[in-house]
Amino acid sequence: MSDNDSQPDRGFGYKKTSFSWVWIAATAALCVVFFLALVPVAAQGASSPGAPGSALAQNAQARRYTALIQNVFEFIQRNYIREVDPNVLFEGAMRGMFESLEDPYSAFMPRSEMQALRHTTQGSFGGVGLYITPGRGSYVEVAAPIEGTPGWRAGINPGDLIIGIDGESTGTLSMDQVLARLRGEVGQDVELLIRRDTIDFYVTLTRAVIEVPTTRHAMIGETGYLRLISFTPMTAARTREAIAYFQENNFTSMILDLRNNSGGLLTSAVEISSLFLDGGLVVRTRSRIPFENRDFNATHQMIVPADIPLVVLINRGSASASEIVAGALKDRGRAFLVGEQTFGKGSVQQVYPLDGAGFRITTARYYTPSDASIDQIGIPPDREVRPPQYSDTEVANLGELMRAARIPDFVRENPQAGNAALEAFSNALSQEFDLPVSLIRRLVRNEQNRTVIAPVFDIEYDVQLIEALDILRSGIWPSLMPTRSLRALQDEREQMEQEFALAS
């Protein structure tokens, strides 16, 4: 160490002192800014006293925090180390406010989500038929292809990454920009570069009119089978078309499949219920906002006669509008429910636009005709039928099979495989991976259906559908009806819980 190194650094000491004064001055300035923001509010509060928790006190507090938020926003804009896009601060603040509600159904919705919601509520758009989501790394991921669309027919799978569109990498594109490139004029081609696992390949798709899927239907013998995929403005019209088809084919019973239907428009749910009910209450909403307290009644447009036996299929994926329909048909004694307990989304959200973006917020809870709230509870089936359950070992073996990609490879290499070849392949995999042969057969068939429009129903492996058909064909449906209301079931459960608590 030299002498110069051992001497005190007067210049450095001077800088430290100067920096400290700057820091103190900046902090004082910030305090002054917030103080000035609070003074008018404090003055207002002084002139309008209110007890803590009163409406006046809460209004004064709200104005105070609004002023604080505005001043912090402006302070960051002026003083942060680099310039910040005001929209970034705006979206961050909005997300934070809605996250603080701790309500999974109330949230800020950026432009991409609002655009997707508009397409859903409008019913159709020009595109390739792929639901996308932020994916691994910087690329978007395919959440699911829409059945019967160009993306579905091309064999694009959930989990595939879209890494390029028309020669442009998607790594630097936002979700809005990717959506804008996928959608466009009907009849035009768009080339996608897809990454599946470690394999990259090109797919050329021709844009088509994409109608948001709402229904699929078919006859199973004398039973009309209708699956509702979502509740949009088009759902009631498509349902009427399906019922007209059933009537032309002289149906004697009906199955309404609401499984894995996560909901949609409340008005659509009421319209669907009205096709099975001759007037009367469908659902009631209750809120602290007076105009949100409403009764929604069937519109006297019943087209399925009351003497047509009706079974409704439900599972854990049935939520929101699906539960409104299932709850109304059960409580009104119109349908027998088969499957599993539903999800339990018994709250109502309103969506509000906000400068291209928007937000959804919970404003009410809904109640079934028997005055039961199913929020975070769900609707139990009248007859529980669960899909096949697999052991931990079988789940691990299934994971090995999926990673080995043996089934996709076989289907790709043997597109015209007959029943004998499929049977032999399934039996061999069953023994190799120690899995039920029925599971292997179903996986093989599902892979074969990826590049075609999948069958409307599955009467070979769908145990819940099989049970519904057995009930209708056996003629016991009238003896099962009406079932107990949801309110009665909830009261009984609460009484049992109270008795159990007293006993323990």
Secondary structure by P-SEA (a helix, b strand, c coil): cccccccccaaaaaaaaaaaaaaaaaaaaaaaaaaaaaaaaaaaaaacccccccaaaaaaaaaaaaaaaaaaaaaaaccccccccaaaaaaaaaaaaaaaacccccccccaaaaaaaaaaaaccccccccccccccccbbbbccccccccccccccccccccccccccccccccaaaaaaaacccccbbbbbbcccccccbbbbbbbcccccccbbbbbcccbbbbbbcccccaaaaaaaaaaaaaaaacccbbbbbccccccccaaaaaaaaaacccccccccccccccccbbbbbbccccccccccbbbbbbcccccaaaaaaaaaaaaaccbbbcccccccccbbbbbbbcccccccccccccccccccccccccbbbcbbbbcccccaaaaaaaaaaaaaaaaaaaaaacccccaaaaaaaaaaaaaaacccaaaaaaaaaaaaaccccccccccccaaaaaaaaaaaaacccccccccccaaaaaaaaaaaaaaaaaac
